[in-house]
């Protein structure tokens, strides 16, 4: 299931290696994918990652910090109430796109 | 600001070029910038789905699309958190948000009741006769009740006596008032219809909130949950723990409790099997279907109850050019009818509608996530979460295996997060 999805994600991204690192996405990639994916975070973390309440803002956070946190949540290294469950829903490529988008948002 | 203007002009140029082919919107005489007409989107319903879609289309298009939001209410009143008003630890004021926050995005707000649309002429009709032209129409009308299945609730008087309070607002307060007026030692009964219905864990949360209130104020009173379903529909283990723990002796749960009708005069339920059940406060959630504007205009192509959509765009499979969000949808597998979900629908739809109106490619890999918090008492909370991805082969949303889950136990930290969630999602829709 997971590998099928990874394959599908790679195919959709147009390249099997482009997003493995936190480098800018190539032109063939939907330029709004990061924005669209990051919009899922807004319900708890605020529009464009800017929280208006107790939960942490993600806007302006360096991408590598967000990527590492999501990895640690997924692997159970960071204690969480809910993020360990949500982090497992996204591929490394998707997390990178989300993190890169949020990094560029004003704090 | 200057940047915005440049972006806006570029965007409008692209939007105009794309829409020129086929739609002929230049003839509609709408607002123009630099001579090019903006595509028009009309959104019906200022709830979790509609307000979010309106804001995100205006925000992401940098006002390149002309957005009108039609809403009948004066302010948004949130269903999530409304059970706290029933339980007495919150107020209607605290769960209400004004619509004025949307003005800064250039969204035109129209107060009124949408009653129909002409999919050929591409106009939406309001009850007062106003017609609003659109290039894309987005409907997010929530649910309406199938009162025809409960003849005993046909009159307004009966509906006022046996409340649903399943649309937050005056009924939420009215139910609270019934509970505070109830005699010590009385019985509050809630009837839950067969799934699917709005907010799967909501009725069980409400039972907890009423029990919490009884514990403080009327400790000899009882809560009776009469569930038409075979079993607790959501968060079963977590709710059962509360019912067998802190609410033991107060809450009684009965499954397979189908009803034939309601007697509002005697506050009793006519059960399909067994004797009538009488209560001092009777709270009935009637069976639900897509909201009226969708149900009355041929969009309810799933069992005549719910609306089927293309999950890439949320465009109706019945009527082109009309998109539907939120609780009115025929849900994808394991996708709850929740405000959080409707908010996420709104964003996928917003991105797709912008793409469709500007000649861009629609995202073929949309994802949505759900988080649903339930209050066990005034502070301790449990959650259920899930992540959903588009499956191209099945053409539906499916859950990402291995992701999502439940709270280990009710806890106060998630109470803080639940309150924070409410503030952020309300701002994500309306600020």
Contacts between the chains, C-beta under 8 A, distances in Angstrom:
chain1	res1	chain2	res2	distance
A	1	B	401	4.8
A	2	B	401	6.6
A	2	B	402	7.1
A	5	B	389	6.7
A	5	B	400	7.4
A	8	B	365	7.4
A	8	B	392	6.8
A	9	B	365	6.6
A	12	B	364	5.9
A	12	B	365	4.8
A	30	B	361	6.8
A	30	B	363	6.0
A	32	B	60	7.9
A	32	B	351	6.3
A	32	B	363	6.9
A	33	B	363	6.7
A	33	B	365	7.5
A	35	B	60	7.3
A	35	B	351	7.8
A	36	B	347	7.2
A	36	B	348	7.3
A	36	B	351	5.1
A	36	B	363	5.6
A	36	B	366	7.0
A	37	B	367	6.4
A	39	B	56	7.2
A	39	B	344	7.8
A	39	B	347	4.3
A	39	B	351	7.9
A	40	B	344	6.2
A	40	B	347	7.6
A	40	B	367	6.4
A	40	B	368	6.5
A	40	B	369	4.9
A	42	B	347	7.8
A	42	B	424	7.2
A	42	B	425	7.9
A	42	B	428	4.7
A	43	B	340	5.6
A	43	B	343	5.7
A	43	B	344	7.2
A	43	B	369	7.9
A	43	B	371	6.7
A	43	B	421	6.8
A	43	B	424	6.5
A	43	B	425	4.7
A	43	B	428	6.1
A	44	B	371	6.5
A	44	B	417	7.5
A	44	B	420	7.2
A	44	B	421	5.2
A	44	B	424	5.7
A	44	B	425	7.5
A	45	B	424	6.7
A	46	B	424	5.0
A	46	B	427	6.5
A	46	B	428	6.8
A	47	B	59	8.0
A	47	B	427	6.5
A	47	B	428	4.8
A	47	B	431	7.6
A	51	B	420	7.5
A	51	B	424	5.8
A	52	B	423	5.6
A	52	B	424	5.9
A	52	B	427	4.8
A	52	B	431	7.3
A	53	B	419	7.1
A	53	B	420	3.8
A	53	B	421	7.9
A	53	B	423	3.9
A	53	B	424	5.4
A	54	B	416	5.6
A	54	B	417	7.1
A	54	B	419	7.4
A	54	B	420	4.1
A	55	B	417	6.2
A	55	B	420	4.5
A	55	B	421	7.2
A	55	B	424	6.5
A	81	B	383	7.2
A	81	B	407	6.9
A	81	B	411	7.4
A	81	B	413	6.0
A	81	B	414	5.3
A	81	B	417	6.4
A	82	B	371	6.5
A	82	B	383	5.7
A	82	B	385	5.4
A	82	B	407	7.9
A	82	B	414	7.7
A	82	B	417	7.4
A	85	B	385	5.1
A	85	B	403	6.3
A	85	B	404	5.2
A	85	B	405	4.1
A	86	B	369	6.1
A	86	B	371	7.6
A	86	B	385	5.8
A	86	B	387	6.2
A	86	B	403	6.7
A	86	B	404	7.2
A	87	B	403	7.9
A	88	B	387	7.7
A	88	B	400	7.4
A	88	B	402	5.1
A	88	B	403	4.1
A	88	B	404	7.8
A	89	B	367	7.7
A	89	B	369	6.5
A	89	B	386	7.9
A	89	B	387	2.7
A	89	B	389	7.9
A	89	B	400	4.4
A	89	B	403	3.4
A	89	B	404	6.8
A	90	B	367	7.7
A	90	B	387	7.2
A	90	B	400	7.9
A	90	B	403	7.9
A	94	B	367	7.5
